Amino acid sequence: MIIGYDAKRIVRNSTGLGSYARTLVNSLEPIAAADGWQMRLYAPDSGEERLRSQVTETENMFFVYPRNARSRLARDYWRTKGIVKDLKNDRVDIYHGLTGELPIGLRRNGIRSVVTIHDLIFMRHPEYYNPIDVWIYKRKFFATCREADRIIAISECTKRDIMQLGGVDEQKIDVVYQSFGSQFLRAVSEGEMQTVHAEYNLPPRYVLTVGTVEERKNALLAVKALQFMPEELSLVIVGRHTKYTEKIKTYIKDHSLQHRVHLLNHVPYNHLPALYQSAEAFVYPSRYEGFGIPIIEAIQSGLPVVGCTGSCLEEAGGPANIYVNPDDVKGLAEAVTTLIENENKRRECVEKSKEYIRRFEGNDVAREVTEIYNKLIKQNI
């Protein structure tokens, strides 16, 4: 069996989609080696070495690049259509689009396909996107649904969206949760903690939120709620800055909160465990997510979580945490204050949440995905 993968974000994306793709192919490689099948990672170019090197190439798993696509336009065409000729020449049995896209012509050329869809936020909340981008994403989504033999949704929430917004039959969709590493379960040493504290000049007591600082993530709700929390408590916001960051900075200045809000940008991934473990609680006020990985990281780090209703955050964090309306400033403040000041409530929340997320930590994603491949091959015999 030869499986092809869309590896663009493996070599180019350092965050969610890239992390998912790298983790999955690395988890699948031992199975490929044991079962004697081959994994070809099709990327438009070699991307960034620091990302590409996170995938160890073997005789069973290796990168494949377009042979005659020197310009960006040529590489884009290859990825969306031209790649099919290479897949056919390489005798690929199944092509897996790891980040919501499939090239045109797979079905017509007898190549089975699987696609992982992470979220449909561009359809649920188009106001957060450029209208042209929404039009393009919709066209790609509907074309991908037609092309795909199987669709993997990373949550029940995403599955519902695919069915409702794409008109896809439930029988065509498999829910396979993302796998999560153990790095956030490791207790950070005192020396490492002190180094990170000094690096970012962290306050003695703080609530943490992690994620791109953009409108949809709704970090301003946490800033507004800070005024209704104990005065000695600060807020640390970790994530890539966007235009929305300026909106937050303006609010901070207008309400004299400079001493209580810390905006951290370009934080290395290996500093995150210390940032989590030094916090007293985690808030994730996002209006819509496909899953919500930072919630899992926070729970693994021993933090109680306050999230927002309306998407999949309850599915990620479980019933022991607290969820409020994404516009409820005082509700968020009260929830955080309760989890910080009520030690029994906090302990219960953390213990039950850690038990809940074992379903993700112990989830054998690679085996589940392999079963989907095997079923497709059997159907094609």
ZAMARGU-4260 file (C-alpha; in steps of 0.2 Angstrom, whole numbers, plus 5000, padded with zeros to 4 digits):
<rodrens>
0) 5000/5000/5000 | 5006/5017/4995 | 4999/5032/5004 | 5002/5050/4998 | 5000/5065/5010
5) 4998/5084/5007 | 5014/5089/5016 | 5013/5108/5013 | 5009/5113/5031 | 5021/5100/5038
10) 5036/5110/5031 | 5028/5128/5032 | 5016/5129/5047 | 5023/5130/5065 | 5006/5130/5074
15) 4990/5120/5074 | 4988/5112/5057 | 5007/5109/5055 | 5008/5101/5072 | 4993/5090/5068
20) 5001/5084/5051 | 5018/5081/5059 | 5012/5072/5074 | 5001/5061/5063 | 5014/5056/5050
25) 5027/5052/5064 | 5014/5041/5073 | 5010/5032/5057 | 5028/5028/5052 | 5031/5014/5064
30) 5014/5006/5057 | 5020/5008/5039 | 5037/5000/5043 | 5029/4985/5052 | 5015/4983/5039
35) 5027/4986/5024 | 5018/5001/5016 | 5025/5017/5010 | 5021/5035/5015 | 5025/5049/5002
40) 5025/5067/5009 | 5020/5078/4994 | 5026/5096/4997 | 5027/5110/4985 | 5044/5114/4991
45) 5056/5110/5006 | 5049/5124/5017 | 5058/5128/5033 | 5071/5116/5039 | 5066/5118/5057
50) 5049/5111/5053 | 5054/5098/5040 | 5067/5091/5052 | 5053/5087/5065 | 5048/5073/5053
55) 5062/5059/5052 | 5063/5052/5034 | 5065/5033/5032 | 5064/5021/5018 | 5045/5020/5022
60) 5042/5038/5024 | 5050/5052/5013 | 5046/5069/5005 | 5042/5071/4987 | 5043/5088/4978
65) 5037/5094/4961 | 5049/5090/4947 | 5046/5106/4936 | 5037/5119/4947 | 5050/5133/4950
70) 5037/5148/4952 | 5025/5150/4966 | 5011/5149/4953 | 5017/5133/4946 | 5019/5125/4963
75) 5001/5131/4968 | 4994/5123/4952 | 5004/5107/4955 | 4996/5106/4973 | 4978/5108/4967
80) 4979/5099/4951 | 4995/5094/4943 | 5000/5083/4958 | 4987/5070/4952 | 4998/5065/4937
85) 5013/5062/4949 | 5001/5052/4961 | 4996/5041/4947 | 5014/5038/4941 | 5019/5034/4959
90) 5005/5021/4960 | 4998/5030/4976 | 4983/5020/4982 | 4976/5033/4994 | 4979/5052/4996
95) 4976/5060/5012 | 4973/5079/5013 | 4979/5083/5031 | 4972/5100/5031 | 4955/5101/5023
100) 4960/5101/5005 | 4961/5088/4991 | 4968/5091/4973 | 4955/5090/4959 | 4954/5074/4949
105) 4958/5060/4962 | 4942/5051/4959 | 4942/5052/4940 | 4960/5044/4941 | 4955/5030/4952
110) 4965/5036/4967 | 4956/5034/4984 | 4956/5049/4996 | 4954/5054/5014 | 4953/5072/5020
115) 4955/5079/5038 | 4943/5094/5041 | 4948/5104/5056 | 4934/5117/5057 | 4922/5127/5046
120) 4924/5143/5055 | 4925/5153/5038 | 4907/5147/5036 | 4900/5149/5054 | 4909/5166/5056
125) 4913/5173/5039 | 4914/5190/5047 | 4932/5186/5053 | 4938/5183/5035 | 4941/5193/5019
130) 4925/5190/5008 | 4936/5184/4994 | 4944/5171/5005 | 4928/5165/5011 | 4922/5162/4993
135) 4938/5153/4989 | 4937/5142/5005 | 4919/5138/5002 | 4923/5132/4984 | 4937/5121/4990
140) 4927/5114/5004 | 4912/5109/4993 | 4924/5102/4980 | 4934/5092/4993 | 4918/5085/5000
145) 4913/5079/4982 | 4931/5072/4979 | 4934/5063/4996 | 4930/5045/4999 | 4931/5047/5018
150) 4931/5063/5029 | 4940/5064/5046 | 4932/5077/5058 | 4943/5081/5073 | 4928/5083/5084
155) 4909/5080/5085 | 4907/5099/5083 | 4916/5099/5066 | 4906/5083/5061 | 4890/5092/5064
160) 4896/5107/5054 | 4901/5096/5039 | 4884/5088/5039 | 4874/5104/5041 | 4884/5116/5030
165) 4891/5104/5017 | 4876/5092/5016 | 4887/5077/5019 | 4880/5060/5024 | 4885/5055/5041
170) 4891/5038/5035 | 4905/5046/5026 | 4912/5055/5041 | 4924/5047/5055 | 4927/5057/5071
175) 4946/5055/5075 | 4952/5066/5089 | 4969/5074/5088 | 4983/5065/5098 | 4992/5075/5111
180) 5010/5074/5117 | 5015/5072/5135 | 5026/5088/5136 | 5013/5097/5146 | 5012/5083/5159
185) 5030/5085/5164 | 5034/5095/5179 | 5044/5110/5175 | 5060/5112/5186 | 5062/5126/5197
190) 5077/5133/5187 | 5067/5132/5171 | 5053/5141/5179 | 5064/5155/5186 | 5072/5157/5169
195) 5055/5159/5160 | 5049/5171/5174 | 5064/5182/5171 | 5063/5181/5152 | 5045/5188/5152
200) 5045/5198/5168 | 5030/5188/5174 | 5019/5194/5188 | 5017/5184/5204 | 4999/5179/5201
205) 4991/5178/5184 | 4978/5170/5173 | 4984/5164/5156 | 4976/5163/5139 | 4985/5156/5124
210) 4981/5158/5105 | 4983/5170/5091 | 4977/5187/5096 | 4963/5189/5084 | 4945/5194/5084
215) 4938/5177/5084 | 4949/5172/5099 | 4940/5186/5109 | 4954/5189/5121 | 4947/5206/5125
220) 4933/5198/5135 | 4947/5192/5147 | 4954/5209/5148 | 4937/5217/5152 | 4934/5204/5165
225) 4950/5207/5174 | 4943/5223/5181 | 4930/5212/5191 | 4944/5200/5197 | 4955/5202/5213
230) 4967/5217/5211 | 4982/5207/5214 | 4978/5195/5199 | 4985/5199/5181 | 4982/5192/5164
235) 4995/5185/5153 | 4990/5184/5134 | 5002/5173/5124 | 5000/5172/5105 | 5004/5180/5088
240) 4999/5198/5086 | 4987/5204/5073 | 4977/5220/5070 | 4965/5215/5084 | 4980/5217/5096
245) 4979/5236/5094 | 4961/5236/5099 | 4966/5227/5115 | 4980/5239/5118 | 4969/5254/5116
250) 4957/5246/5129 | 4971/5243/5141 | 4977/5261/5140 | 4960/5269/5141 | 4956/5259/5157
255) 4974/5260/5165 | 4977/5241/5165 | 4995/5242/5159 | 5001/5235/5175 | 4989/5220/5175
260) 4989/5214/5157 | 5005/5206/5149 | 5005/5203/5130 | 5018/5191/5125 | 5022/5188/5106
265) 5035/5176/5098 | 5035/5164/5113 | 5045/5148/5109 | 5035/5132/5111 | 5047/5125/5124
270) 5043/5140/5136 | 5024/5136/5136 | 5025/5122/5150 | 5032/5135/5162 | 5020/5148/5157
275) 5005/5136/5160 | 5012/5129/5176 | 5015/5146/5184 | 4997/5152/5181 | 4982/5150/5193
280) 4969/5147/5180 | 4967/5146/5161 | 4954/5156/5151 | 4949/5152/5133 | 4936/5165/5128
285) 4936/5160/5109 | 4919/5162/5100 | 4922/5147/5089 | 4935/5133/5087 | 4936/5116/5079
290) 4943/5109/5095 | 4953/5119/5106 | 4971/5112/5109 | 4976/5125/5122 | 4962/5119/5134
295) 4970/5101/5134 | 4987/5109/5137 | 4981/5119/5152 | 4972/5103/5159 | 4988/5093/5157
300) 4997/5107/5166 | 4985/5106/5181 | 4975/5121/5178 | 4956/5124/5180 | 4948/5131/5164
305) 4935/5144/5160 | 4930/5143/5141 | 4915/5150/5131 | 4900/5141/5125 | 4895/5140/5106
310) 4907/5128/5098 | 4917/5113/5104 | 4926/5119/5120 | 4914/5109/5131 | 4919/5094/5121
315) 4937/5098/5123 | 4937/5102/5142 | 4923/5091/5148 | 4909/5095/5161 | 4920/5099/5176
320) 4926/5116/5169 | 4916/5132/5168 | 4909/5139/5152 | 4901/5156/5149 | 4893/5166/5135
325) 4907/5174/5124 | 4900/5191/5128 | 4898/5189/5147 | 4911/5199/5155 | 4906/5197/5173
330) 4902/5179/5171 | 4920/5176/5165 | 4926/5186/5180 | 4915/5176/5193 | 4920/5159/5185
335) 4939/5163/5187 | 4937/5170/5204 | 4927/5155/5210 | 4941/5143/5203 | 4955/5153/5211
340) 4947/5156/5228 | 4938/5140/5231 | 4951/5127/5234 | 4939/5112/5234 | 4931/5118/5218
345) 4948/5120/5210 | 4954/5103/5215 | 4938/5094/5209 | 4939/5103/5193 | 4957/5099/5189
350) 4955/5081/5195 | 4939/5077/5185 | 4946/5086/5169 | 4962/5076/5170 | 4952/5060/5170
355) 4941/5067/5156 | 4955/5071/5144 | 4963/5053/5145 | 4951/5049/5131 | 4962/5060/5120
360) 4979/5056/5128 | 4976/5038/5126 | 4968/5039/5109 | 4977/5029/5096 | 4975/5040/5082
365) 4987/5032/5070 | 4978/5015/5072 | 4961/5023/5069 | 4967/5032/5053 | 4975/5016/5047
370) 4959/5007/5049 | 4951/5020/5038 | 4964/5017/5025 | 4962/4998/5026 | 4943/4999/5024
375) 4946/5010/5008 | 4958/4997/5001 | 4946/4983/5004 | 4932/4992/4996 | 4943/4995/4981
380) 4947/4977/4978
</rodrens>
